[in-house]
Amino acid sequence: MNLKIAQMDLRRFSLWRDEERKVTILSAILLFAIIAAFIILKSARDALFLSQYSTRTLPYFEAVTTGVTTLLVATYLRLYRAFSLNRAVGVSLIAFAGGTILFWMGIISGGRPAIPMLYVWVGVFGTLAPVQAWSVVNQRLLTRQAKRAFGIIGAGGIVGGSVGGLFARWIAVDWEVSALLPTAAALIFLALIIGQALSVPYEKKESSDQVAEPTQIRRRFVALILMVVGIGTLVSAFVDFQFKVIAQRELATAQGLAAFFGSFYAYLGMVSLIFQLFATPMVMKRMGPVTTLSFLPLALILGNGLILVTSSLGAVVLLKGGEQLFKHSVDRSSLEVLYTTLPDHAKIRLKSLIDTIGVRVTEGIAAGLLILLFSVGHLPVSVLALINLPLLGVWIGATVLLSREYRRVLEATIQHKEIDFATVQETLFTSDFYHRLPELLQSSEKQTVMDLLELLETGGHGKLGSYLEVLLDHEDADVKLKALRLLFTQEEDLSHQVKRLLGDANRWVRIEAVHYLGFRSKLSPKKLRYFLNDPDLALQAAACSGLLSQGVEASQQLAYKKLEELLVRSLTPSQPEVRLEIAHLLEYVRLSAPLDRLYQQLLSDPSPEVRKATLRSIARTHPSGIESTLIKALRNPSLRSEVRMALSSYGESLFPYLRRILEDDRSSVEQKKLTLKVLADIGGPRVPWLLVATARKANLVLRFAAIKALNRLQKRQTLEPFRATLETLLEQEMDWLETETQLARSFSPQPGGLMEAVLSQRQTWARERIFRLLGLLYEPDSIYNAYLALLRGNKSRADASLEFLDTILSPEHRGSILPLLESNPKAEEGRYTRTGRRDLLFHYLLDRDPLPAAAAIADLTTAELVLWETDIRQALEALSGLSLVEETLNWRYAQMEAAFNPRETPRPLTTIQKMENLGKTDIFSRLGPHELLLLADQSEEVEFQPNQSIFTEGEVARDIFSLVGGSVELRRASGHVELVKPGESFGTLEVLTHQPRLFSARALEPCFCLKLDRESFWEILEDYPAVCQGIFEVLVNRIQALMDLSAENWNKLR
């Protein structure tokens, strides 16, 4: 495993994106130019100033520098807010370069006031320019990119300091000191050019990714950063004072001090450069940016401890050396990485305030304390060690707290925003809504009233009786029926008003009235027996529900016999609505009498709606004696959802049956998938063992389903005893992903083709399985948010997701999983080799994996098909269960033989053609190949002639249509609504909301459609929830369009 990790790290390093490499190099040059310019300016400033002014004036000039810096920072921030970072930095650097040239001209012309002004100018530049340079760098790099690049970028600053010092020494020896100023100005102009090159691409990105998802600032996180910077600045000032005092004491002569300082800073510069280039990236990768912040305070604790023991030159060299080494390497880089996690709208402002004004003010406080302690108090220098130690303890404590806050900042960045339905309801159901509700319900528009009743039903309110009462006299039967059904959920008893509906002209209103009155026990047994003789069989069934609800044994026996009689009578002639009524009433009535025969009859009913209603009744009542029948119902794909609910209601008693299904090779994959879902629903001590055993099998679909089942089971019971096994599964999935990635590179599929999509989706699924297993080993909600951010987020959120995982995973998982997730298969393009393509094709054939094998055949060139025809045919003859592959192969050979006109769509379509057409449809465009295959298998080809009706407004919605060719008009009773063109779907919204058709659909010309029943569609949404987002984005646009069309009607009602 360690060798594999090393290989992945090496490949990832070699495959740095060109853009990232370019940004890193330019950023290093930018830091080099800024720091070199500052060192040169500082050397010239100090030499010119000290040659004409006393050192006693330095505190005053430092105070003026702090004040001017504060004013200029405020101006710079206003420029940033008014324009952009690019322009603000550009204006600043132009001003610094131009001002430096003006000071040079003033000095060479003999202007004495130019020198003190230059002192302040250089101080402002040294404070503001490095902050601006790091701001530009931070805007171009994400957090994990920064961790990789800041070693090289920081090294640029270190080299700039050394080169600037050597250059200043060389110029000062052979030229006038003032000659340093134009050199510094040239370096600032170089920084300006580099800064513009770095800033331009970001301006484009700022309008897309970054602005789209603003992030809240965690004040505690910012406060802790400020604390770390403030304490660090204070302690560094004290360490510098200790260093100079002890060095002066040990080396009294100016010559000795000069030689000592020169050697110290020369060697320190070389060590710092080596450390920054090689150690900083490694420790930041292994330990994280927050942990590395503790290196500097730990080194200072050690140094100050030595100072307390022995105030020798060696002790202070160790103290100052550790301070300089870590301050300008891991400490600076770590702070800059932390800044990258701040939202862009606050990053520049906070960084500028902290690193300029905050640092200058802290330096001023340090200077005041030093004057107080040593100029006034005349204390020994060792006192500073005693002051430093508690400050360093606070510093260490702040880094510990910062580590927690850093994780919370990342977690907030990747947080998946779920819809809060309680908040939505509060927004909808306001007092103003209820005030206008009576007026809205009295609207003459039937559809408006029905929409309102649907809305009220979703609200779940139990005190709507007074609003619904007026609708019991509505002229439309559908409105009365909907109002009656809502009355079942209300606290108020409206039986007196409902009795009037027993004589209603509409049979379904009468039936629902009997249901309600029986539910409220407001009908006498005599009255109910009277209804048992009604010619309407559905009304007789409703009367049975009333008798069953009364709890009298004689009445229940009578009702039970009557129900059996009604079942028989409703078959000839067929009256499925009667049997549906019986199935519904069993859902709400529990009988003491054995009902297995009644349920057996209903479960074998020819109507699928009756069977589904029966299964829903069984899920609520779970009667005994029909378990084997339910197990057989697993074979029916149209009943999967209802069968699952029914089976799950029986709990662990069904475990032996379910285990046999999983162990039986004759059971289909879909049966086993549904069985795994049921096992996760029922739980129990034996279930995890069975799920884990299934997750270790070779079948990819079952493995995936078993891991999903473990995720669902985790919400009900602990899986801690299986941790070692789950670790093994995780390693297995990582190996599988690595193998699949290598195979994809070797095949080199056609860009945009089906095979490319298949290979991409298989890798995506492998990553999902890895995350699902991580969710079993770590906090599941955090892992879930990290996965969604990596899958759906922009670059910033995906980067934050990986960094968040870096903070919560164990070192072993961090070292093996993150390189795998960070690898970019598209960047690692493989070279075309015919052998690689053939090997992968036969790999899938031998694995009996039909979809990738069929997609590979669809991807083959004509030459490859001809060359491998015999081998493929022989493989298919030796293997079974590859009908999709055979169909695709025959289709490709038909294409080669020009058996049909390629300009026309052949009938019937092959499965691959269905997938291609469904994938072009708006509602299914986000689905992957595996989901499209399920839809293609369930879809039906239908054709319509001009002016032929497809469906009518108000009828039950059972199918979704994907238009392949032709055009369809959707029309409401109020007028034309929409024209459907090829590549669009229609009828989807009603299927999802279980509503009657909102429109009438009519073919305008010869039309060819793919029809999908709603059960298959819901199965896709249930099995693959990750695709729901794309589907519902399309639906939201549809709903918005409908709302816009209805806006005028609503305004009239108001």
N, C-alpha and C positions, 0 to 999 in steps of 0.2 A: 504493500500500500504506500509506503514512504517513497519508493522509487516512482510509482505512478504519480504521486503528488509532485515530486520534483520535475517529472516530465511535463506535467500540466503547467507548472510555474514557468518553466523554460519556454514552452510554446507561447504562453500568454505574454511573456516579456518580449519575445521576438515578434509578436503580432500586435504590438502597440499600434493603435490607429495612427495613420499619418498625421491627422489633425492634432491628436494629443502630443505626438512627438514634436510637431512644429510649435505648439503652444509652449511646451516645456523649454525648448531651446530659446525661443524669443523671450520668455519670462526670465530665464537666467541672464540673458543679455541685458534686459531691462534693469534687473537688480544690480548687475555689474555696473552699468552706466551710472545709475543713481548713487550707489554707495561710493564708487570711485570719484564721482564729481564732488560728493560731500567731503570725503577725506582730503581731496585737493583743496577745496574751499576752506575747510577747517584749518589746514596747515597754513595757508596764506593768511587767513584771518588772525590766527593766534600770533603768528610772527609779526604781522603789521601792527596789531593792537598792542602787544606787550612791548614792542620797541618804542612806543610813544605814550602809553598810559600805564598807570600804576595798577598792580593787582588788587589793590583795595577797592577799585571801582567795579570789579567784576560782579559782585552781588547785585549792584544796581542795574548793570547791563543785562544780567540774567532775568531780573524782574521785568525790565522793559521787554525783553524777548518773549517772556511768557504772556504779557499783555497783548503784544502785537500778534503773537501766534493765535491767541483766542479770537481776536477780531478777524484775522484772515481765515481761520477755520470756519467761522460763521459765514463769511462771504463765500467760501468754497462750497459749503453745504447748500447755500441758496442757489448757487450756480447749478449744482447737481439736481436739485429739485426742479429748477426752472427748465433745464435742458436735458442733460444726460451725463453719465459718468465720463463718456468719451470726450464730450466738449469741456466739462469742468476740469478734467485732468489736462487736456490740451491747452486750455487757457492758462492754467497754473504753470505748466512747464514753459510755455512761451514767455510768461511774465518772469519766471526765475532766470531763464537764459538771457532775456533782454536786460533785466535788472543787473545781472552779473557783468554784462558788457558795459553798461552805463557806469557801474562802480569802478571798473577797470579804467575807463576813460577818465573818470574823476580823479583816481589815484595818480595816474601817470601825468595828469595835468597839474598836480600839486595841491589838489583840494583836500585840506585836512579833515573837514567834516565827513568825507566819504568813508573814512576808516571806522569810526564808531557805528555809522549806519550799516557798514558791511558786516560788523560783528552781529548785529541784530538780524540782518538779512540771512546770513549763513545759518544762524540758529533756527530761524523759521524754516528754511529749506531742509535742514537736517531733521526737523520734526515732522514736516508735512509731506515732503516728497517720497520718503520710503513708504509711508502709509498709503499714499496714492498709488504707488507701484504695486504694493501687495493687494490693494483693492481691485486694480485691473486684473491681476492674476487670479484672484478669488472669483471674479465674475466669469472667467473663462473655464475654470476647472470645477468639477463636481467633487464631492468629498473623497471618494475612493481614488479618483484621478489625482487629487491633491496629495493624498498619502503616498502615491507612487512617485509623483513628480517633485515634491517639495525638497527632497534631498538634493537633486540637481539644481533646482531653482535657488535654494538657499546657498548652495556652493557658489553660485554666481555672485551673490552678495559678498561672500567671504573673500573670493578672489578679487572682487572689485576693491575691497578695503586694502588688501595687500598691495595690489598694483597701484592704487591711488597713492598709498604711502611712499612706495619706492619711486614713483614718478615725481612726487612732490620733492623728495630728497634730491633727485637728479636735477630738476629744474632749478631748485634753490641754490645748488652749488655752482652751476654754470650760467644761470640767468638771473634776472631780477625776480624777487618774490611775486611781484604784481603780474608776472607772465603766467602764473598759475591760473589766473582768472579766465582768460579766453579759452584755455584748455578745458576748464570745468564747464564753460558755456557750451563748448562743442559736444561734450559728453551729455549735457542736458538736452541738446538738440537731437542727439542720437536716441536718447530715452524717449523724446517726443515722437520720433518716427516709429520706434518699436511699440510704444504705447498705442498709437493710432492703428498699427497693424493688428494688435491684439484686440482692440476695442471694436473695430468695424463689424466683424461677424456677430458679435454678441448683440449688437443693436437689433439685428433681425430676429435673433432668438428671443429677445426680451418681449417681443410682441406676441409670442405664441405660447411657449411652454411656461415661462416664468410668471407672466401676468395672469395666466389662466387659473392658477391655483395658489392664491396667497395663503400664507401660513401665519398663525398667531405667534407672537413673540412671547416666550416664557420669561417673565421678568426675573425669576429666580436664577435662571441660567445666565442671563446677562449680568446680574448682580455678582454671581460667583466668578465670572470671567473678570469683572472689574476688581474684585477682591484679590484674585491671583495676580493680576497685572499690577495693582497698587502695592501689595506686599512685596512683590518681586522687585519693583522699582525702588522701594524704600530700603530693602535689604541690600540691593546692589550698590546703592549709594554709600551705605555703611561699609560694605566690603571694600569698595574703592578707597575709602578714607583709611581703613585699616591697612590696606596694602601700601599706600603711599607713606603713611606714618612709620610703619615698621621698616620699610625699605630705606627711608631717610635716616632712621636710627642706626641701621646696620651698615649702610653705605653712605657715609657723610659727604663725600666729595661729589661735585657735579659730574666729573668724568666717570666715576664709578657708577653713579645713578644712570647716566646716559647709556653706558655699556650694558648695564643690567636690564634696563627697560627695553633697549633694542633687541637684545638676545631673547628676552622673555616673550615679547610680542611676535618676534620672527618665528620662534619655535611653536608658539601657541597657534599662530596662523596656519602653519603646516599641519599640525595635529587636528585643528578644527576643520580644515578642508577635507582631510582624509576621513574624519569621523562623519562629517556631513554627507559625503558621497557614499560611503559604504555602510555606516552603522545606523544613521538616522532612518533611511527607508526600511531597513530590516526590523528595527525595534518598533517602529510605528505600525508595521504590518503585523508583527507578532503580538504586540501589547496594546495597540490602540493609542489614539492621540491623548486621551485623558490620563492614562497610566504613565505615559512618558513625561507628562508635566511634572511628575513627582521626582524625576531624576535630579533636576536642579536643586530643589530644597533639600533632598537627601545628601547631595554633595556638599551643600553649604552647612548642613548640620555636622557632618564629619569634619569639615574645615574649621568651623567655630569651636567644636570640641577640642581640636588640637591647639587652637589659639588659647583656650583656657588652661590647657596643660602646659604648653610651652609657647610663648610669644616669639618664636624664632622666625628667621627669614624663610626657612623651609616650610613651616606651617602656613605662613601667609601666602607663599607661592602656590601651595596646594589649594588653599582657599580661593585665591583669585583665579588660578588656572581652571579649577572646576566651575567657577561662576561663569567665566568667559566661554569655556568649551561648550557647556550645556545651554547657556543663554542664547547663543547665536546659532545653535543647531537644533536639537530636538525641542527645546522650549519654544523658540520662535516658530518652528514648523508646526508644532502641535497647536499653538494658539491660532495660527492661520487656518488650519484644518477646522477648528471649532467655529471660526468665523464663517466658513462655507456653509454651515448648517443653518445660519440665520436667513430669514427671508430677504430677498433682494431689496425690497423697499426700505428695510431698516439696516441692512448690513453696512452700507457706506457711512450712514450717519453715526451709528454706534461705534464702528471701528475708528472713525475719525475722532470722535469725542474721547474714546478710551485711550487710544494710542498717541494722541497729541496733548489735548488739554489735561486729561487724567494723568498722564506721565509727567508733564511739566509741573502740575500742581504738587504731585507727590515728591518730585525732586526738590521743589521749594520747601516743602515740609521737612524733608530730610536735611536740607541745608540749615534750616532754622534750629532743628534739634541738635545738629553738630555744633553750631555756634553756642547753643545753650549748655551743652554737656562739656565742651572742651575749651572754648574761649572764655566762657563765664565760670563754669563749674570746675575746670581744670582736672577732670577725672582721667584715670588711665584708659588707654585704648582697649584694654581687655573688657571694659564695661560693655562695649558694643557687642561682644560675643554673648553676654548674658541677655542683652536686649534682643539679639537676633534669634536666639533659640526658641523663645515662646512665639515669636512672629513666624518662624519656620514651622512650628507645630500647627499654628492656625492655617498656614499655607497648605500643609499636607491634608488637614481636615477639609479644606475647601476643595482640594482635588478629589477627595473621596465623594463629597457631595456632588461635585461637578460630574463625576462618572455616572451617578444615578440620573442627574438632570439631562446629561447628554443622551442617555438611552430614551428618556421620556420625550426629548425633542425629536429624535428620529421616529419614535413611535407615533407622535402626533403628526409628523410629516406623511407617514404612510397610512394613517388611519383611514379605513374605509367608511364612508358616510352611509349609514343605513337610513332608510326612510322611517321616520317616527310617525306611525299612524295615529297615535294619540294626539300628537301636535296637529296633524292634518285635520283630524276630526274637530279639534277645538277651533281651528281656523274656519272650517266650513260651518259647523253648527253653532253659530253665534246667536245672541238674543235677537239681533236684527233679522236673522234668517227665520227664526220661529215666529217673529212678529209678522213677517210677510208670507209665511207658509200658507195660511188659509186662503189668501188671495191667489197664490200660485196654484194651489190644488183645485181651485174653481175655474181654472183656465179651460177654454174650449178645445185646446190642443191636446188630444189624447196622448201623443208621444211625450209631451212636456210633463204631463201628470205621471206617466209610467216611469220616466227618467227620475222624477222626484221620489217616487216610491222606492225605486232601486237604491237611490242615495240614502233614504231613510233606513232601508234595510241594512246597509253597511254600517250605519251609525250604532246599531245595537241599543237604541233607546227603548225603555220600557214604559214610557208615559206619553204615548202618541194617540191614545184612544180618542180624545176629543177631535183630533185632526182627521183621523181615519173614519170617524162616524159619518161625516158628511158624504164620504165617497161610497157608502153602502147604497146610496140612492142614485149613483152616477148612471148615466144613460148607457155607458159602454160596459159590456160584460167583463172584458179583460181588466178594466180598472177595478170593478167590484171584486173580482176574483183575487187580484193582487192585494187589495186592502184586507180582504178576509184572511189571507195567509199571513199578513203582517200582524193581525190581531192575536194570533197564537202566542206571540212573544210579549204581549202587553199585560201589564198588571191589572188594568181595568177590565171588568167583565161587561161586555156589550151583548150578552145573550138576548136581551129583550129586543134590541134593534135587529139582531141577526135573524130572529124567528120570522121576520117579514120576508126573508129571502127564501124560505122553504117553498114558496110558490113561484119563484122567479122563472122566467121563460127559459133561461139558459140552464141546461142540465148541470154544467160544471159548477155554476154558482150554487145550485141546490145541493150538489154533493159536498161542496166545501162548507156550506152552512150546516149540514148534518154533522160533518166532521167537527166543526167548532163547538156545536151544541153538545155533542157527545163528549168532547174534550172537557167542557165545562160542567158535564153531568146535569144538563138542563133539560134533557129529554127523558121521559119516563120509559121503562121497559116496554110498556104497551105501545107507545108511539114508535119506538124503534122496531118492534115486531111488525108494526104496520108497514114500515118502509121496507121490510124484508120481502114484501109481496109486490113491490114496485116493479113495473116492467123494465126499468133501467137497471141493468146488472151492476153498474158502477155505483149507483145509489144504494143498492142492497149491500155492497161491500162497505160503503161508508157507514151504514147502519150497524154492520157487524163490529166496526171499530168502537162504536158507542157501547154496545153490549159487552165487549171485552173490557172496556175501561171501568165498568161498574163493579167488577170484582165479585160478582155473584156466580157461583160455579155452574148453575143450571144455564144461566145466560151465556156463559163462556162456551159451554159444550154446544149449545145451539148455534152460536156464531161460528165455531170451528167447523161443524158439519156443513153449515151454509157456505163457508169459504171453499171447502172441497167441492161442493156442488157447483159453485160459481166458476171454479177453475175449469171444470169439465165443460160446462155450458158455454164458456167464453172461447172455446177452441173451435166450435162449429156453429155458426160461422165465427171466424177469428175476430175476437174483440180484445186486442192487446191492452187497451186502456183499462179494461176491467182487471186484468191480471196485474197491471202496473199499480192499480189502486190497492190491490191486496198486498203486493210487495211493500208498498209504502206504509200501510197501516201496521204491518208486522214490525216495522222499525220503531214504533212508539209504544207497542203493547207487549208486555211480557206475559206469556201463558204458562200455566202449570202443566197443561196437557202436552203430550209428546207431539212435536211438530215436524219430525224428520220427513214424513211422507209428503207433507205440504211443501216443505222446503225443497225436497227432491224434485217435485213437479215444477216448481218455479225455476229452479236452476237449470232444468232442461228445456225451458220455454224457448220457442223459436225467436222471440223478440229479444235483441240484445239489451234494450232498455229495461225490460222486465228482469233479466238476469242481473244486471247491474244494481237495480233497486233492491233485489233480494239479497245480494251480497252486502249492500250497505245495511240492511236490516240485520243480517247475521253478525256484522261487525259490532252492532249495538247489543244484541241479545245473546250471541254465541251459544246457540242451542247445541245439545249433544246429539251424537249419532250421525253427523253428516261430515265428519272430518275427512274421510276418504274421498268423498265427492269434491270437497274443496281442493284437495291435493290434485285431483284430476283436472280441476279448472285451471291449474297453473299452465296447462298446455295451450290455453286460449289466449292469444296475444291481445285481443280486444278487451279483456277483462282484467288485465294485470293490476291496475291500480286498486280496483275493488276487491280482487282476490287477496291482495296484500293486506288490506285493512281487515278483511274477514279472518284470515289466518293469524294475523298478529294478535287479534283479540283473545285467542285461545291460550296464549302464553306458552310456557315450557312443555305443556302436555304434547305439543306437536313436534318436539325436537327429534324423536326417532324417525318420524316420517320425513322430515326435512333433511336429516343426515343421509338417509337412503337416496334421496334425489341427488345430492351432491356426489355420492359415491357411485352412482349408476352411470356408466358410460353412455347409455342410451338416452339419457336426459339431454335435452338441447341446452345450448349455452344460455339462451334467454330464460329458460326455466331455472337454471342454476343461478343466474343473476337475480331473479326475483326471489329465489329461496334465500340468498344471502341478505337481501333487504329485510325479509321477514325475520330472519335470525337476529339481525341487528335490532329490530323492533322489540322482540320478545326478551332478549337478554338472558341472563342466567349464568351460572358457573361453567357450564359445558360449552357455551357458545363461543367464547374467545378461542378455545383450543381448535375448534372446527374452522373458524375464520382464519386463524393464523396458518393452519395447515393448507387451506385453499390459497392463501396469499403466496405460498412458496411454490405453487405449481407453475408449469411452463406457459399455460394458456394466458396470453396477455390480457384478454378481456376479463376473464375470471379473476386474475390477479388484481387488476384494477378495482373490480367490483368488491373483492374481499377487503381491500384496504379502505375503500369508502365505507363499507359496513363497519369496520373497526373504528373509523372516525365517529360514526353515529353511535356506536355502542359506548364509546368513551364518555359520552354525555350522561350515561346512566350508571356506569360502574367503572371501577379502576382497572387499569391494564398494567399496573406496576409489576406483577409477577412475570409478565411476558417481555420485560424490557430487553433482556439479552437476545431473545428471538427477534424482537423488532429491530434491534441494532443490526442483526444479520440480514434481515430483509432490506434495511436501508443500504447496506453495502452492496447487496445484490442489485438493487435498483440503480445505484451509481455506476456499477460495472455495466449494466444494461445501457444506460445513457451514453457512456463512453463508447461502447461498441456500436450503438446506433448512429452516433455522430461520425464515427470512422466509416461506416457503411455508406452514409449519405455522401460523404466527401468522395468516396470511390466511385459512386454511380454517376455523379455530375448530371442531374436531371435537367430537362429543358426549362429555362426560366419561365415562370408563370404557369407551368403545366400541372396536371393532376399529381404526378409523382412527386414534384417538389412540395406540393401542399401535403401529401401523405407523409413524407419524411419529416417535414417540419412539425406536423401535428403529433407524430409519434414521439418526437423529441420533447414537444411541449407536454404531452401526457406523462412522459418519463419524469420531467421536472415536477409536474403536479403530484405524481406518486411519491417523489422524494419529499416534497413539502407536506403531504398528508402523513407520511411516516414521521417527519419531524414534529408534526402536530400531536402525535402520540407520545413523543418523548419530551416535548417542551410545552409551554403554555399555548393551547391551541388557537386562541383568538389572536395572539400576537403573530403566530406563524401564518395564520389565514390572512391577516392584513399585509404581512410582508409578501406573501405570494401574489395577492391581487395588485399590490403596488408594482411588483416586478413584471407582472403579466400585462397590466392595463395602463400603468402610469406613464407619465412622460419620463424623459431621461433623468430628471432630478429626483422624482419619486422612486424610480427603479434603483438609482444609486443609493438613495437613503435606505431602501429596503435591504440591499446587500450590506450596507454599513450597520444597520440595526441587527441583522443576523450575526455580524462580526462581534457584536457586544453581548449576545445572549447564548451563542453556541459554545459548546465545550471546545477546548483547543484541538482535540482530535477531529471533531466534525468541522470546525472552522477551517482546518488545514486541508481537508479533503473535499468538502462540499462547495465552498465558495469559489475555488478555482474552476470547478466544473460549471457552476452557474454563471460565472463571469466570462467563460469562453464564448466566442462569437463564431458559430459555425459558418455563417455567411462570409465572414472575413477569411476563414480557413478554406478557401476554395480548393477543391481537388482537381487534378488534371484528368482530362478525358482519357479513359483506357477502356477498350472494348472488353478486356478480360474482367475488369472491375464491374462493369455493367452486367455481364453475363453471370458472374459469381453471385451478385446480389439478387438477380432474378431467380436463380435456382435455389438460393438460400431461402427465399420466401415460399417458393413452391414446395420445397422439402419440409418446411415448417407448417405447411397447409394454411398459410396466412393469405386468404384470397384477395383482400383489397390491395395491399401493396404489390402483390404479384400481378394483379390485373392492371394496376396503374403503371407498373414497370413495362408491361407489354404495350400499353397505350403510348408509352414514352419512347419505345424502340424505333429506330430508323428502319426504312424499308430494307436496307442492306442487312441489318441485324436480324430482321424477321426472316428473311430468306435464308440466311446463314444458319440460324438456330432452329428452324422449323422442325426438323426431325427430332432433335433433342427435347424440344418443348412438348411435342406430341407424345413422345415416349414417357415423359415425366407425368403428363396428365393421365395417360392410360394406367400407370402404376399407382396413382394417387386418387383418392376419392374426396368428395366434398368441395370441389373447386369449379363448380358450375359457372361462377362469375368469371373465372379465368378463361374457361372454354368459350363463353359468350364473347368476351372481349377479343380473344384471339381470332375467332371467326369473323368478327366485325372488322378487325384490322385487315384480314386477308380479303374480305369483301371490298374494302376500300382499295386495296391494291389492284384488284381485278376490275375495278370500275363497274361493279355490279349495280350501282344506282347513281343517279345524278347528284353530285355533291351539293348542288344548289338547292335541293329540296330536302326537307326533313323526312326521313324514311319512317314508315309505320310497320311494326311497332318500334319504339325506341329501345336501344340496349340500356342496360343499367348504367353504364358509364355516361351515355348520352343524357339519360334522365338526371344524373348527378350534375352534369355540366349545365343543363338548363335550369335546374333548381338553384344552383349556385349563383346564377345570374339574376335571380329574382330578388327584389329589394329585401323582403322579409327574411330570406334565407342566406343573404350574401355574407353574413358573418359566420356561418356554420362551416365546420371543417369537413374533410372528406368522409370520416366515419359517420358523422351525423347525417350527411347528405346521402350516404349509402342506405341508412335506415329509412330515411324518407323515400328514397327511390324505390326500395323494396315494397313500401306500403302504398306508394302512389299509383294512381290509375289514370290512363290516358283517355281523355274524353274530347269529342269534337262537337261543335255546334254550328248550325247553319245560320245565315243572315236572318235577323229578327227573331231567332229562337230564344225563348226565355230560359235562363240558367237557374235563377231562383227568384222568389217573389218576396216583397217586403212583408214582414210579420211572420213568415214561416220559421220553423225550428232550424237553427243553424247547426249543421253537422259536418260540413266540409270546408276546407280552404282550397282556393283555386290559384294556381300559378299559370299565368298566361304566357304561352310559348310563341304563338303566332296569332295575328288578327287584332281586333280591338273590341272592347266591351264597354257598354254604357251603364253606369250606376245611376239610378233615378229614385228619388223619394216622391211621396205623394205631392209634396210642395213644389217639385220641379227638378230640373237637371242638377246633378251634384258633381259628377266626376267622370272622366274618360280614362279607362284602363288601357295601357299599352303593353306590348311584349316586354317581359322582364319585370313586370309588376304583379303583385298578388291582390286578391280581393276576397272578402268574406272572413278575414282573420279576426277582426276586432270582436265580432259577435261570437265566434267560437271561443275566444279567450274569456269573455265575460258571461258566457252561457245566456246570451240574449237572443231574441228573435231577430231575423234579418232586418237591418236598418234601411236597406235599399232593395230595389228590384234590379236584377242584372239581366241585360239583354245583349246578345251578340249583334254587332253592327255589320260584320262581314264573316266569312268562314273563319272559325276560331279553333285553335288547338290548345288544350289546357292539360295540366297535370293536377289531378284532384287528390287531396290528402284528407283522410278522415281525422276528426279532432282527437280521437284516442291516441293515434300514432304521434300527433303533434305534441300532446301533453306528455307522452312518454319521453320524447326527446328533451323537453324542458326539465323533466324530473331527473333523468339520467345524466344530463350534461348542463348543470346550472350555469356554468361559465359562459354559455352562449346566450343566456337570457338577455344580457345587457344590450347586445346588438339588436336582437329582435324587438325589445321594448323601446329602443331609441327610434326605430322606424314607426312603431305604434304610437309613440308620443307625438310624433309629427302628424300622424293621421288624426289623432284625437284633437290636436291643436287646430287642424284645418276644419274639422267638424264644428269645433267651438266657435271658430270665426264665422262659419256659415250661419250658426244659430244665434249669433250675438244680437242681430236686429230683433228677432222674436223675443229674446229675453228682455231687451230694452223696452219693447212695447208692453210686456207684462208688468214691468216696474212702473 
